[in-house]
Amino acid sequence: MTTNALLVRCFLADYSRNGPNLVLLAVIPVVFVVVAAPPMADAARLLGGTGGGPAVETVTAGWAAAFLTAVAMYFQISSARTTDRRLALAGLARVRLATARLTAGAVLALLATLVAVLALAARGPLDDPWRVAAGTAMFAVVYLGLGAVVGALVPNAVNGTVILMFIWILDVFFGPTLSGSESPVLRLLPTHFISLWTVALPSGHGGPGELALSLGWVAAAVALAMWVIAGTTTTGRTPRTGRTGPVGQLLTGLRMGWHDWRRTPVLWLLLAIVPTVFILLSDAITPHGHTPVVLREAGVKITTMVDPADMHAGTMAPVAVASLAALVGLFVVLDARAADRRLALAGQRPAVLLVTRLTMVLAAAAVATAVSLAVTATVFDASNWGVYIGGIALLAVTYALIGVLLGPIFGRVSGTFMAFLIPFLDLGIGQSPMLRGEPATWAHWLPGYAGTRVMIDGALTSSFDEANSLALGLGWIAVLLLAAIVLLRGIAGSPIPERLSNAHTAHA
């Protein structure tokens, strides 16, 4: 077996070592194509997307493959920085190492593409299956390169995954098949031309054809990834902790968490920038019209017609906040697991550890919420700001706690998949008033239902009529908080695995 083949085999074995990674590699494309495609087709008709609903349903396969490949490749690179550095120091050519990493990613991209296209074909016959398959593969390869570049340049998992989420959601929601915007700036999105070529629609922009521009993006993404991976070096860092009384331990833990976040200022920029861009772009691209929304007034359900251009920005804020809160909760817990175990062995009180981690998670969620509300206020006027803010805060806390649970249960890669997928399906699809006047029955069982009903009540009515939803939302928080406490206590009390002790950044 050649060196490259052996490396690729080892890299793939490392990815598959965590069972949920392979399961979600098959499940997520099916969920996107089968569950998300119809509502997004409705959104495309509302927003005036190129090609209408059928075009969106087709490119959902590409979006799914891109999402999976980007996240998988990010962790392939970021979690193995020290290992790759040692291999290079031992004499392995950096170009060969980068080639092996990209080849392993390409295998994952191929699997994601195959599953996504098969799921799309199962929904109905494809007009041009080979074009759809090739387009979906180009989606995956472009995001393979993006995931590798971000993984090489941004080792912090929160920063890296939020950057990828930012790029991917911009690409999805403001791409040509979903958005009706003709802004030249949006042509710079990674899969703008790939989307158009996949559904056989002309761009109308002039210059090179859609296929040439698509292949240019593919080549550029792979070349940039190869160059960045080959030139990447890493250094190790060892966390330091202290031990005092209960109050002192808590203050020390919060201070150390704050110092850690100060070393990653990109996190704070992303917590501010991501909601800002989503909200302002949603307001800018949404055309005027009329869409029905079911509300509750004086205890009675009523249906009122609302202009989507006036409402869309206000409903984008919770989607951005929930996704960020889930990711922060995920990685705050995962990154602190080994440290918390050592602190517990050194005498740190479990209650202090719990409060410290939960406070850091909720603080980050509060920052994202505050920024989102400040930006929303510039383009949207809620009828009852107090209720509207309460609804978004309810969603932020709910998804922050969901993120805390996802990390230890699923690990880094699969946990990141879930932290994107759950709020996207729940808030972006199931609860969105842009897609249906009232959530479907299945959406009532999701964690975002209660907070969304409170938020919409505050956004569109002057009185508060969602007391039952508020109680349900607080119930969700109580259950999630209890589960988080049990899980975090178990982490602090468990022994330190040798692999975590020796390599803090190893795969979860």
Secondary structure, DSSP 8 states (H G I E B T S, - for coil): --HHHHHHHHHHHHHHTSHHHHHHHHHHHHIIIIIIHHHHHHHHHHHT-TTHHHHHHHHHHHHHHHHHHHHHHHHHHHTTHHHHHHHHHTT--HHHHHHHHHHHHHHHHHHHHHHHHHHHHHHS--SSHHHHHHHHHHHHHHHHHHHHHHHHH--SHHHHHHHHHHHHHHHHHTSTTT-----GGGGGSTTHHHHHHHTT----S-SS-HHHHHHHHHHHHHHHHHHHHHT-------------SHHHHHHHHHHHHHHHHHT-HHHHHHHHHHHHHHHHHHHHH-----EEEEEEETTEEEEEEE-HHHHHHHHHHHHHHHHHHHHHHHHHHHHTHHHHHHHHHTT--HHHHHHHHHHHHHHHHHHHHHHHHHHHHHH---S-HHHHHHHHHHHHHHHHHHHHHHHHHHHHHHHHHHHHHHHIIIIIIIS-TTT-SS--GGGGGSTHHHHHHHHHHHHH-SS---HHHHHHHHHHHHHHHHHHHHHHHHHHHS---HHHHH-TTS--
